[in-house]
């Protein structure tokens, strides 16, 4: 089975600052923090990311935050 992480990112609508990141993996491990470096470490080994409105919100926020092309659709 492929490793899946479900994510949700809460962002301040005015400053666009990430306030909170929540994630759970299929193995039951849970992440809840606003630390981007810890979040990226938590995602290690995940082959797929899933989430509500992930395409229009979460991935676009991560792209802007990291200024990377790592999250290619």
mmCIF file of the N, C-alpha and C atoms, coordinates in Angstrom:
data_MODEL
# 
_entry.id   MODEL 
# 
loop_
_atom_site.group_PDB 
_atom_site.id 
_atom_site.type_symbol 
_atom_site.label_atom_id 
_atom_site.label_alt_id 
_atom_site.label_comp_id 
_atom_site.label_asym_id 
_atom_site.label_entity_id 
_atom_site.label_seq_id 
_atom_site.pdbx_PDB_ins_code 
_atom_site.Cartn_x 
_atom_site.Cartn_y 
_atom_site.Cartn_z 
_atom_site.occupancy 
_atom_site.B_iso_or_equiv 
_atom_site.pdbx_formal_charge 
_atom_site.auth_seq_id 
_atom_site.auth_comp_id 
_atom_site.auth_asym_id 
_atom_site.auth_atom_id 
_atom_site.pdbx_PDB_model_num 
ATOM 1   N N  . UNK A 1 1  ? 0.838   -1.181 0.000   1.00 0.00 ? 1  UNK A N  1 
ATOM 2   C CA . UNK A 1 1  ? 0.000   0.000  0.000   1.00 0.00 ? 1  UNK A CA 1 
ATOM 3   C C  . UNK A 1 1  ? 0.882   1.243  0.000   1.00 0.00 ? 1  UNK A C  1 
ATOM 4   N N  . UNK A 1 2  ? 0.503   2.220  -0.790  1.00 0.00 ? 2  UNK A N  1 
ATOM 5   C CA . UNK A 1 2  ? 1.244   3.481  -0.873  1.00 0.00 ? 2  UNK A CA 1 
ATOM 6   C C  . UNK A 1 2  ? 1.001   4.311  0.373   1.00 0.00 ? 2  UNK A C  1 
ATOM 7   N N  . UNK A 1 3  ? 2.036   5.034  0.831   1.00 0.00 ? 3  UNK A N  1 
ATOM 8   C CA . UNK A 1 3  ? 1.936   5.861  2.034   1.00 0.00 ? 3  UNK A CA 1 
ATOM 9   C C  . UNK A 1 3  ? 1.159   7.132  1.736   1.00 0.00 ? 3  UNK A C  1 
ATOM 10  N N  . UNK A 1 4  ? 0.110   7.386  2.539   1.00 0.00 ? 4  UNK A N  1 
ATOM 11  C CA . UNK A 1 4  ? -0.770  8.533  2.349   1.00 0.00 ? 4  UNK A CA 1 
ATOM 12  C C  . UNK A 1 4  ? -0.751  9.407  3.591   1.00 0.00 ? 4  UNK A C  1 
ATOM 13  N N  . UNK A 1 5  ? -0.715  10.723 3.388   1.00 0.00 ? 5  UNK A N  1 
ATOM 14  C CA . UNK A 1 5  ? -0.863  11.678 4.483   1.00 0.00 ? 5  UNK A CA 1 
ATOM 15  C C  . UNK A 1 5  ? -2.029  12.595 4.134   1.00 0.00 ? 5  UNK A C  1 
ATOM 16  N N  . UNK A 1 6  ? -2.925  12.785 5.084   1.00 0.00 ? 6  UNK A N  1 
ATOM 17  C CA . UNK A 1 6  ? -4.043  13.712 4.935   1.00 0.00 ? 6  UNK A CA 1 
ATOM 18  C C  . UNK A 1 6  ? -3.643  15.004 5.632   1.00 0.00 ? 6  UNK A C  1 
ATOM 19  N N  . UNK A 1 7  ? -3.796  16.134 4.939   1.00 0.00 ? 7  UNK A N  1 
ATOM 20  C CA . UNK A 1 7  ? -3.323  17.407 5.489   1.00 0.00 ? 7  UNK A CA 1 
ATOM 21  C C  . UNK A 1 7  ? -4.423  18.462 5.474   1.00 0.00 ? 7  UNK A C  1 
ATOM 22  N N  . UNK A 1 8  ? -4.266  19.431 6.377   1.00 0.00 ? 8  UNK A N  1 
ATOM 23  C CA . UNK A 1 8  ? -5.120  20.616 6.391   1.00 0.00 ? 8  UNK A CA 1 
ATOM 24  C C  . UNK A 1 8  ? -4.289  21.766 6.938   1.00 0.00 ? 8  UNK A C  1 
ATOM 25  N N  . UNK A 1 9  ? -4.310  22.883 6.236   1.00 0.00 ? 9  UNK A N  1 
ATOM 26  C CA . UNK A 1 9  ? -3.520  24.044 6.629   1.00 0.00 ? 9  UNK A CA 1 
ATOM 27  C C  . UNK A 1 9  ? -4.460  25.212 6.882   1.00 0.00 ? 9  UNK A C  1 
ATOM 28  N N  . UNK A 1 10 ? -4.277  25.863 8.031   1.00 0.00 ? 10 UNK A N  1 
ATOM 29  C CA . UNK A 1 10 ? -5.063  27.047 8.379   1.00 0.00 ? 10 UNK A CA 1 
ATOM 30  C C  . UNK A 1 10 ? -4.186  28.278 8.178   1.00 0.00 ? 10 UNK A C  1 
ATOM 31  N N  . UNK A 1 11 ? -4.708  29.252 7.436   1.00 0.00 ? 11 UNK A N  1 
ATOM 32  C CA . UNK A 1 11 ? -3.941  30.440 7.065   1.00 0.00 ? 11 UNK A CA 1 
ATOM 33  C C  . UNK A 1 11 ? -4.688  31.695 7.487   1.00 0.00 ? 11 UNK A C  1 
ATOM 34  N N  . UNK A 1 12 ? -3.941  32.685 8.000   1.00 0.00 ? 12 UNK A N  1 
ATOM 35  C CA . UNK A 1 12 ? -4.540  33.984 8.308   1.00 0.00 ? 12 UNK A CA 1 
ATOM 36  C C  . UNK A 1 12 ? -4.923  34.642 6.983   1.00 0.00 ? 12 UNK A C  1 
ATOM 37  N N  . UNK A 1 13 ? -6.192  35.002 6.809   1.00 0.00 ? 13 UNK A N  1 
ATOM 38  C CA . UNK A 1 13 ? -6.635  35.540 5.517   1.00 0.00 ? 13 UNK A CA 1 
ATOM 39  C C  . UNK A 1 13 ? -6.004  36.883 5.154   1.00 0.00 ? 13 UNK A C  1 
ATOM 40  N N  . UNK A 1 14 ? -5.541  37.618 6.146   1.00 0.00 ? 14 UNK A N  1 
ATOM 41  C CA . UNK A 1 14 ? -4.968  38.938 5.862   1.00 0.00 ? 14 UNK A CA 1 
ATOM 42  C C  . UNK A 1 14 ? -3.468  38.871 5.600   1.00 0.00 ? 14 UNK A C  1 
ATOM 43  N N  . UNK A 1 15 ? -2.746  38.207 6.486   1.00 0.00 ? 15 UNK A N  1 
ATOM 44  C CA . UNK A 1 15 ? -1.285  38.158 6.350   1.00 0.00 ? 15 UNK A CA 1 
ATOM 45  C C  . UNK A 1 15 ? -0.805  36.996 5.497   1.00 0.00 ? 15 UNK A C  1 
ATOM 46  N N  . UNK A 1 16 ? -1.687  36.003 5.268   1.00 0.00 ? 16 UNK A N  1 
ATOM 47  C CA . UNK A 1 16 ? -1.345  34.778 4.538   1.00 0.00 ? 16 UNK A CA 1 
ATOM 48  C C  . UNK A 1 16 ? -0.342  33.918 5.284   1.00 0.00 ? 16 UNK A C  1 
ATOM 49  N N  . UNK A 1 17 ? -0.141  34.211 6.559   1.00 0.00 ? 17 UNK A N  1 
ATOM 50  C CA . UNK A 1 17 ? 0.770   33.431 7.395   1.00 0.00 ? 17 UNK A CA 1 
ATOM 51  C C  . UNK A 1 17 ? 0.088   32.123 7.787   1.00 0.00 ? 17 UNK A C  1 
ATOM 52  N N  . UNK A 1 18 ? 0.849   31.023 7.750   1.00 0.00 ? 18 UNK A N  1 
ATOM 53  C CA . UNK A 1 18 ? 0.326   29.727 8.174   1.00 0.00 ? 18 UNK A CA 1 
ATOM 54  C C  . UNK A 1 18 ? 0.200   29.732 9.697   1.00 0.00 ? 18 UNK A C  1 
ATOM 55  N N  . UNK A 1 19 ? -1.022  29.512 10.171  1.00 0.00 ? 19 UNK A N  1 
ATOM 56  C CA . UNK A 1 19 ? -1.301  29.509 11.602  1.00 0.00 ? 19 UNK A CA 1 
ATOM 57  C C  . UNK A 1 19 ? -1.191  28.116 12.207  1.00 0.00 ? 19 UNK A C  1 
ATOM 58  N N  . UNK A 1 20 ? -1.614  27.109 11.445  1.00 0.00 ? 20 UNK A N  1 
ATOM 59  C CA . UNK A 1 20 ? -1.644  25.760 11.975  1.00 0.00 ? 20 UNK A CA 1 
ATOM 60  C C  . UNK A 1 20 ? -1.633  24.753 10.832  1.00 0.00 ? 20 UNK A C  1 
ATOM 61  N N  . UNK A 1 21 ? -0.974  23.644 11.077  1.00 0.00 ? 21 UNK A N  1 
ATOM 62  C CA . UNK A 1 21 ? -0.937  22.543 10.115  1.00 0.00 ? 21 UNK A CA 1 
ATOM 63  C C  . UNK A 1 21 ? -1.351  21.283 10.855  1.00 0.00 ? 21 UNK A C  1 
ATOM 64  N N  . UNK A 1 22 ? -2.291  20.587 10.292  1.00 0.00 ? 22 UNK A N  1 
ATOM 65  C CA . UNK A 1 22 ? -2.705  19.309 10.850  1.00 0.00 ? 22 UNK A CA 1 
ATOM 66  C C  . UNK A 1 22 ? -2.528  18.223 9.812   1.00 0.00 ? 22 UNK A C  1 
ATOM 67  N N  . UNK A 1 23 ? -2.090  17.065 10.243  1.00 0.00 ? 23 UNK A N  1 
ATOM 68  C CA . UNK A 1 23 ? -1.905  15.969 9.318   1.00 0.00 ? 23 UNK A CA 1 
ATOM 69  C C  . UNK A 1 23 ? -2.018  14.646 10.064  1.00 0.00 ? 23 UNK A C  1 
ATOM 70  N N  . UNK A 1 24 ? -2.492  13.647 9.351   1.00 0.00 ? 24 UNK A N  1 
ATOM 71  C CA . UNK A 1 24 ? -2.534  12.290 9.887   1.00 0.00 ? 24 UNK A CA 1 
ATOM 72  C C  . UNK A 1 24 ? -2.116  11.342 8.768   1.00 0.00 ? 24 UNK A C  1 
ATOM 73  N N  . UNK A 1 25 ? -1.344  10.342 9.144   1.00 0.00 ? 25 UNK A N  1 
ATOM 74  C CA . UNK A 1 25 ? -0.905  9.336  8.180   1.00 0.00 ? 25 UNK A CA 1 
ATOM 75  C C  . UNK A 1 25 ? -1.722  8.072  8.364   1.00 0.00 ? 25 UNK A C  1 
ATOM 76  N N  . UNK A 1 26 ? -1.672  7.218  7.364   1.00 0.00 ? 26 UNK A N  1 
ATOM 77  C CA . UNK A 1 26 ? -2.428  5.967  7.389   1.00 0.00 ? 26 UNK A CA 1 
ATOM 78  C C  . UNK A 1 26 ? -2.032  5.069  8.553   1.00 0.00 ? 26 UNK A C  1 
ATOM 79  N N  . UNK A 1 27 ? -0.817  5.254  9.061   1.00 0.00 ? 27 UNK A N  1 
ATOM 80  C CA . UNK A 1 27 ? -0.372  4.438  10.190  1.00 0.00 ? 27 UNK A CA 1 
ATOM 81  C C  . UNK A 1 27 ? -0.857  4.985  11.534  1.00 0.00 ? 27 UNK A C  1 
ATOM 82  N N  . UNK A 1 28 ? -1.617  6.098  11.486  1.00 0.00 ? 28 UNK A N  1 
ATOM 83  C CA . UNK A 1 28 ? -2.175  6.682  12.693  1.00 0.00 ? 28 UNK A CA 1 
ATOM 84  C C  . UNK A 1 28 ? -1.328  7.775  13.323  1.00 0.00 ? 28 UNK A C  1 
ATOM 85  N N  . UNK A 1 29 ? -0.128  8.012  12.795  1.00 0.00 ? 29 UNK A N  1 
ATOM 86  C CA . UNK A 1 29 ? 0.692   9.081  13.357  1.00 0.00 ? 29 UNK A CA 1 
ATOM 87  C C  . UNK A 1 29 ? 0.061   10.437 13.024  1.00 0.00 ? 29 UNK A C  1 
ATOM 88  N N  . UNK A 1 30 ? 0.192   11.367 13.964  1.00 0.00 ? 30 UNK A N  1 
ATOM 89  C CA . UNK A 1 30 ? -0.497  12.656 13.873  1.00 0.00 ? 30 UNK A CA 1 
ATOM 90  C C  . UNK A 1 30 ? 0.497   13.794 14.000  1.00 0.00 ? 30 UNK A C  1 
ATOM 91  N N  . UNK A 1 31 ? 0.274   14.853 13.221  1.00 0.00 ? 31 UNK A N  1 
ATOM 92  C CA . UNK A 1 31 ? 1.070   16.073 13.302  1.00 0.00 ? 31 UNK A CA 1 
ATOM 93  C C  . UNK A 1 31 ? 0.128   17.243 13.550  1.00 0.00 ? 31 UNK A C  1 
ATOM 94  N N  . UNK A 1 32 ? 0.517   18.133 14.478  1.00 0.00 ? 32 UNK A N  1 
ATOM 95  C CA . UNK A 1 32 ? -0.290  19.318 14.758  1.00 0.00 ? 32 UNK A CA 1 
ATOM 96  C C  . UNK A 1 32 ? 0.641   20.406 15.270  1.00 0.00 ? 32 UNK A C  1 
ATOM 97  N N  . UNK A 1 33 ? 0.955   21.375 14.401  1.00 0.00 ? 33 UNK A N  1 
ATOM 98  C CA . UNK A 1 33 ? 1.901   22.426 14.751  1.00 0.00 ? 33 UNK A CA 1 
ATOM 99  C C  . UNK A 1 33 ? 1.867   23.478 13.644  1.00 0.00 ? 33 UNK A C  1 
ATOM 100 N N  . UNK A 1 34 ? 2.622   24.548 13.803  1.00 0.00 ? 34 UNK A N  1 
ATOM 101 C CA . UNK A 1 34 ? 2.783   25.499 12.707  1.00 0.00 ? 34 UNK A CA 1 
ATOM 102 C C  . UNK A 1 34 ? 4.233   25.523 12.208  1.00 0.00 ? 34 UNK A C  1 
ATOM 103 N N  . UNK A 1 35 ? 5.016   24.542 12.631  1.00 0.00 ? 35 UNK A N  1 
ATOM 104 C CA . UNK A 1 35 ? 6.408   24.442 12.219  1.00 0.00 ? 35 UNK A CA 1 
ATOM 105 C C  . UNK A 1 35 ? 6.504   23.784 10.843  1.00 0.00 ? 35 UNK A C  1 
ATOM 106 N N  . UNK A 1 36 ? 6.946   24.560 9.860   1.00 0.00 ? 36 UNK A N  1 
ATOM 107 C CA . UNK A 1 36 ? 7.058   24.035 8.493   1.00 0.00 ? 36 UNK A CA 1 
ATOM 108 C C  . UNK A 1 36 ? 8.149   22.979 8.382   1.00 0.00 ? 36 UNK A C  1 
ATOM 109 N N  . UNK A 1 37 ? 9.259   23.193 9.061   1.00 0.00 ? 37 UNK A N  1 
ATOM 110 C CA . UNK A 1 37 ? 10.341  22.209 8.974   1.00 0.00 ? 37 UNK A CA 1 
ATOM 111 C C  . UNK A 1 37 ? 9.921   20.881 9.610   1.00 0.00 ? 37 UNK A C  1 
ATOM 112 N N  . UNK A 1 38 ? 9.208   20.950 10.722  1.00 0.00 ? 38 UNK A N  1 
ATOM 113 C CA . UNK A 1 38 ? 8.720   19.723 11.360  1.00 0.00 ? 38 UNK A CA 1 
ATOM 114 C C  . UNK A 1 38 ? 7.670   19.038 10.491  1.00 0.00 ? 38 UNK A C  1 
ATOM 115 N N  . UNK A 1 39 ? 6.849   19.834 9.816   1.00 0.00 ? 39 UNK A N  1 
ATOM 116 C CA . UNK A 1 39 ? 5.836   19.285 8.921   1.00 0.00 ? 39 UNK A CA 1 
ATOM 117 C C  . UNK A 1 39 ? 6.484   18.538 7.764   1.00 0.00 ? 39 UNK A C  1 
ATOM 118 N N  . UNK A 1 40 ? 7.499   19.131 7.163   1.00 0.00 ? 40 UNK A N  1 
ATOM 119 C CA . UNK A 1 40 ? 8.181   18.478 6.044   1.00 0.00 ? 40 UNK A CA 1 
ATOM 120 C C  . UNK A 1 40 ? 8.849   17.186 6.512   1.00 0.00 ? 40 UNK A C  1 
ATOM 121 N N  . UNK A 1 41 ? 9.382   17.193 7.704   1.00 0.00 ? 41 UNK A N  1 
ATOM 122 C CA . UNK A 1 41 ? 9.984   15.980 8.261   1.00 0.00 ? 41 UNK A CA 1 
ATOM 123 C C  . UNK A 1 41 ? 8.913   14.909 8.486   1.00 0.00 ? 41 UNK A C  1 
ATOM 124 N N  . UNK A 1 42 ? 7.755   15.321 9.005   1.00 0.00 ? 42 UNK A N  1 
ATOM 125 C CA . UNK A 1 42 ? 6.649   14.396 9.242   1.00 0.00 ? 42 UNK A CA 1 
ATOM 126 C C  . UNK A 1 42 ? 6.195   13.734 7.942   1.00 0.00 ? 42 UNK A C  1 
ATOM 127 N N  . UNK A 1 43 ? 6.205   14.485 6.843   1.00 0.00 ? 43 UNK A N  1 
ATOM 128 C CA . UNK A 1 43 ? 5.731   13.968 5.556   1.00 0.00 ? 43 UNK A CA 1 
ATOM 129 C C  . UNK A 1 43 ? 6.696   12.988 4.892   1.00 0.00 ? 43 UNK A C  1 
ATOM 130 N N  . UNK A 1 44 ? 7.924   12.901 5.387   1.00 0.00 ? 44 UNK A N  1 
ATOM 131 C CA . UNK A 1 44 ? 8.892   11.992 4.777   1.00 0.00 ? 44 UNK A CA 1 
ATOM 132 C C  . UNK A 1 44 ? 8.305   10.589 4.676   1.00 0.00 ? 44 UNK A C  1 
ATOM 133 N N  . UNK A 1 45 ? 8.447   10.006 3.509   1.00 0.00 ? 45 UNK A N  1 
ATOM 134 C CA . UNK A 1 45 ? 7.941   8.658  3.275   1.00 0.00 ? 45 UNK A CA 1 
ATOM 135 C C  . UNK A 1 45 ? 6.527   8.623  2.719   1.00 0.00 ? 45 UNK A C  1 
ATOM 136 N N  . UNK A 1 46 ? 5.844   9.765  2.747   1.00 0.00 ? 46 UNK A N  1 
ATOM 137 C CA . UNK A 1 46 ? 4.487   9.813  2.189   1.00 0.00 ? 46 UNK A CA 1 
ATOM 138 C C  . UNK A 1 46 ? 4.576   9.955  0.683   1.00 0.00 ? 46 UNK A C  1 
ATOM 139 N N  . UNK A 1 47 ? 3.857   9.100  -0.025  1.00 0.00 ? 47 UNK A N  1 
ATOM 140 C CA . UNK A 1 47 ? 3.859   9.161  -1.483  1.00 0.00 ? 47 UNK A CA 1 
ATOM 141 C C  . UNK A 1 47 ? 2.705   10.007 -2.015  1.00 0.00 ? 47 UNK A C  1 
ATOM 142 N N  . UNK A 1 48 ? 1.641   10.123 -1.230  1.00 0.00 ? 48 UNK A N  1 
ATOM 143 C CA . UNK A 1 48 ? 0.460   10.877 -1.646  1.00 0.00 ? 48 UNK A CA 1 
ATOM 144 C C  . UNK A 1 48 ? 0.020   11.809 -0.525  1.00 0.00 ? 48 UNK A C  1 
ATOM 145 N N  . UNK A 1 49 ? -0.460  12.994 -0.921  1.00 0.00 ? 49 UNK A N  1 
ATOM 146 C CA . UNK A 1 49 ? -1.081  13.933 0.002   1.00 0.00 ? 49 UNK A CA 1 
ATOM 147 C C  . UNK A 1 49 ? -2.543  14.061 -0.375  1.00 0.00 ? 49 UNK A C  1 
ATOM 148 N N  . UNK A 1 50 ? -3.409  14.041 0.613   1.00 0.00 ? 50 UNK A N  1 
ATOM 149 C CA . UNK A 1 50 ? -4.847  14.183 0.397   1.00 0.00 ? 50 UNK A CA 1 
ATOM 150 C C  . UNK A 1 50 ? -5.370  15.249 1.340   1.00 0.00 ? 50 UNK A C  1 
ATOM 151 N N  . UNK A 1 51 ? -6.467  15.894 0.945   1.00 0.00 ? 51 UNK A N  1 
ATOM 152 C CA . UNK A 1 51 ? -7.090  16.860 1.835   1.00 0.00 ? 51 UNK A CA 1 
ATOM 153 C C  . UNK A 1 51 ? -8.253  17.554 1.172   1.00 0.00 ? 51 UNK A C  1 
ATOM 154 N N  . UNK A 1 52 ? -9.102  18.134 1.994   1.00 0.00 ? 52 UNK A N  1 
ATOM 155 C CA . UNK A 1 52 ? -10.235 18.912 1.489   1.00 0.00 ? 52 UNK A CA 1 
ATOM 156 C C  . UNK A 1 52 ? -9.703  20.200 0.873   1.00 0.00 ? 52 UNK A C  1 
ATOM 157 N N  . UNK A 1 53 ? -10.077 20.480 -0.359  1.00 0.00 ? 53 UNK A N  1 
ATOM 158 C CA . UNK A 1 53 ? -9.667  21.689 -1.079  1.00 0.00 ? 53 UNK A CA 1 
ATOM 159 C C  . UNK A 1 53 ? -8.145  21.797 -1.196  1.00 0.00 ? 53 UNK A C  1 
ATOM 160 N N  . UNK A 1 54 ? -7.478  20.673 -1.263  1.00 0.00 ? 54 UNK A N  1 
ATOM 161 C CA . UNK A 1 54 ? -6.013  20.639 -1.284  1.00 0.00 ? 54 UNK A CA 1 
ATOM 162 C C  . UNK A 1 54 ? -5.437  21.334 -2.533  1.00 0.00 ? 54 UNK A C  1 
ATOM 163 N N  . UNK A 1 55 ? -6.107  21.215 -3.661  1.00 0.00 ? 55 UNK A N  1 
ATOM 164 C CA . UNK A 1 55 ? -5.585  21.804 -4.894  1.00 0.00 ? 55 UNK A CA 1 
ATOM 165 C C  . UNK A 1 55 ? -5.675  23.327 -4.896  1.00 0.00 ? 55 UNK A C  1 
ATOM 166 N N  . UNK A 1 56 ? -6.779  23.856 -4.407  1.00 0.00 ? 56 UNK A N  1 
ATOM 167 C CA . UNK A 1 56 ? -6.981  25.305 -4.450  1.00 0.00 ? 56 UNK A CA 1 
ATOM 168 C C  . UNK A 1 56 ? -6.466  26.037 -3.225  1.00 0.00 ? 56 UNK A C  1 
ATOM 169 N N  . UNK A 1 57 ? -6.157  25.316 -2.170  1.00 0.00 ? 57 UNK A N  1 
ATOM 170 C CA . UNK A 1 57 ? -5.734  26.011 -0.955  1.00 0.00 ? 57 UNK A CA 1 
ATOM 171 C C  . UNK A 1 57 ? -4.389  25.501 -0.421  1.00 0.00 ? 57 UNK A C  1 
ATOM 172 N N  . UNK A 1 58 ? -4.352  24.283 0.057   1.00 0.00 ? 58 UNK A N  1 
ATOM 173 C CA . UNK A 1 58 ? -3.171  23.790 0.762   1.00 0.00 ? 58 UNK A CA 1 
ATOM 174 C C  . UNK A 1 58 ? -1.911  23.758 -0.107  1.00 0.00 ? 58 UNK A C  1 
ATOM 175 N N  . UNK A 1 59 ? -1.998  23.181 -1.280  1.00 0.00 ? 59 UNK A N  1 
ATOM 176 C CA . UNK A 1 59 ? -0.804  23.089 -2.133  1.00 0.00 ? 59 UNK A CA 1 
ATOM 177 C C  . UNK A 1 59 ? -0.351  24.447 -2.631  1.00 0.00 ? 59 UNK A C  1 
ATOM 178 N N  . UNK A 1 60 ? -1.312  25.328 -2.945  1.00 0.00 ? 60 UNK A N  1 
ATOM 179 C CA . UNK A 1 60 ? -0.920  26.668 -3.400  1.00 0.00 ? 60 UNK A CA 1 
ATOM 180 C C  . UNK A 1 60 ? -0.253  27.438 -2.259  1.00 0.00 ? 60 UNK A C  1 
ATOM 181 N N  . UNK A 1 61 ? -0.728  27.253 -1.037  1.00 0.00 ? 61 UNK A N  1 
ATOM 182 C CA . UNK A 1 61 ? -0.103  27.892 0.123   1.00 0.00 ? 61 UNK A CA 1 
ATOM 183 C C  . UNK A 1 61 ? 1.308   27.360 0.329   1.00 0.00 ? 61 UNK A C  1 
ATOM 184 N N  . UNK A 1 62 ? 1.488   26.055 0.226   1.00 0.00 ? 62 UNK A N  1 
ATOM 185 C CA . UNK A 1 62 ? 2.820   25.479 0.388   1.00 0.00 ? 62 UNK A CA 1 
ATOM 186 C C  . UNK A 1 62 ? 3.764   25.939 -0.715  1.00 0.00 ? 62 UNK A C  1 
ATOM 187 N N  . UNK A 1 63 ? 3.275   26.040 -1.928  1.00 0.00 ? 63 UNK A N  1 
ATOM 188 C CA . UNK A 1 63 ? 4.114   26.535 -3.031  1.00 0.00 ? 63 UNK A CA 1 
ATOM 189 C C  . UNK A 1 63 ? 4.611   27.942 -2.727  1.00 0.00 ? 63 UNK A C  1 
ATOM 190 N N  . UNK A 1 64 ? 3.706   28.817 -2.289  1.00 0.00 ? 64 UNK A N  1 
ATOM 191 C CA . UNK A 1 64 ? 4.088   30.192 -1.977  1.00 0.00 ? 64 UNK A CA 1 
ATOM 192 C C  . UNK A 1 64 ? 5.047   30.253 -0.800  1.00 0.00 ? 64 UNK A C  1 
ATOM 193 N N  . UNK A 1 65 ? 4.795   29.445 0.201   1.00 0.00 ? 65 UNK A N  1 
ATOM 194 C CA . UNK A 1 65 ? 5.613   29.457 1.407   1.00 0.00 ? 65 UNK A CA 1 
ATOM 195 C C  . UNK A 1 65 ? 7.031   28.970 1.130   1.00 0.00 ? 65 UNK A C  1 
ATOM 196 N N  . UNK A 1 66 ? 7.146   27.890 0.398   1.00 0.00 ? 66 UNK A N  1 
ATOM 197 C CA . UNK A 1 66 ? 8.458   27.315 0.131   1.00 0.00 ? 66 UNK A CA 1 
ATOM 198 C C  . UNK A 1 66 ? 9.106   27.854 -1.136  1.00 0.00 ? 66 UNK A C  1 
ATOM 199 N N  . UNK A 1 67 ? 8.309   28.559 -1.950  1.00 0.00 ? 67 UNK A N  1 
ATOM 200 C CA . UNK A 1 67 ? 8.813   29.093 -3.223  1.00 0.00 ? 67 UNK A CA 1 
ATOM 201 C C  . UNK A 1 67 ? 9.522   28.000 -4.018  1.00 0.00 ? 67 UNK A C  1 
ATOM 202 N N  . UNK A 1 68 ? 8.893   26.829 -4.040  1.00 0.00 ? 68 UNK A N  1 
ATOM 203 C CA . UNK A 1 68 ? 9.443   25.668 -4.724  1.00 0.00 ? 68 UNK A CA 1 
ATOM 204 C C  . UNK A 1 68 ? 8.461   25.145 -5.757  1.00 0.00 ? 68 UNK A C  1 
ATOM 205 N N  . UNK A 1 69 ? 8.935   24.358 -6.618  1.00 0.00 ? 69 UNK A N  1 
ATOM 206 C CA . UNK A 1 69 ? 8.090   23.640 -7.565  1.00 0.00 ? 69 UNK A CA 1 
ATOM 207 C C  . UNK A 1 69 ? 7.955   22.196 -7.138  1.00 0.00 ? 69 UNK A C  1 
ATOM 208 N N  . UNK A 1 70 ? 8.214   21.898 -5.872  1.00 0.00 ? 70 UNK A N  1 
ATOM 209 C CA . UNK A 1 70 ? 8.198   20.521 -5.381  1.00 0.00 ? 70 UNK A CA 1 
ATOM 210 C C  . UNK A 1 70 ? 6.823   19.906 -5.442  1.00 0.00 ? 70 UNK A C  1 
ATOM 211 N N  . UNK A 1 71 ? 5.781   20.715 -5.369  1.00 0.00 ? 71 UNK A N  1 
ATOM 212 C CA . UNK A 1 71 ? 4.420   20.209 -5.362  1.00 0.00 ? 71 UNK A CA 1 
ATOM 213 C C  . UNK A 1 71 ? 3.829   20.397 -6.756  1.00 0.00 ? 71 UNK A C  1 
ATOM 214 N N  . UNK A 1 72 ? 4.177   19.528 -7.648  1.00 0.00 ? 72 UNK A N  1 
ATOM 215 C CA . UNK A 1 72 ? 3.733   19.598 -9.042  1.00 0.00 ? 72 UNK A CA 1 
ATOM 216 C C  . UNK A 1 72 ? 2.480   18.766 -9.213  1.00 0.00 ? 72 UNK A C  1 
ATOM 217 N N  . UNK A 1 73 ? 1.496   19.339 -9.865  1.00 0.00 ? 73 UNK A N  1 
ATOM 218 C CA . UNK A 1 73 ? 0.244   18.624 -10.122 1.00 0.00 ? 73 UNK A CA 1 
ATOM 219 C C  . UNK A 1 73 ? 0.325   17.927 -11.447 1.00 0.00 ? 73 UNK A C  1 
# 
